[in-house]
């Protein structure tokens, strides 16, 4: 997979932090109504740093699995689950011939994926390729610790109209 420009990673970092803050405030992942506290800002910053490192390692052709695995272990299980599926979507769509050259993938961009044990499914994934966002649906199955992909399938849908980018945090 070709290395991405630094600006893409910085943009990705800010988008990830925004998504985490929005999820923490609404607690969609946890299904409860806990209060967003200042203590969580440290966690968000740490997770953002880890995401950046993780994606830089994953995009580097010489990175080995042990380094990626050590970064993944530092994430909480919910974040790890989504990131492992994001990475696999990026890898598989990149291999899909020369039609697409994804810069970013977000499995929860347009809608929250459904999770059942070690399987995440969704129809609201999005990836950016050559300046255009595309919708995709997916099914991602991982090991119990969400460290490795057991199965991944996806189907690319329609381009996402530019007027829908900002409401979904796509840029």
ABEGO torsion letter per residue (X at the ends): XBBBBAAAAAAAAAAAAAAAAAAAAAGAAAGBABBBBAAAAAAAAAAAAAAAAAAAAAABAABBAAAAAAAAAABBAAAAAAAAAAAAAAAAAAABEAABBBABBBAAAABBBBBBEABBBBAABBBBBGGBBBBBBBBBBBBAAGABBABBBBBBBBBBBAAAAAAAGBX
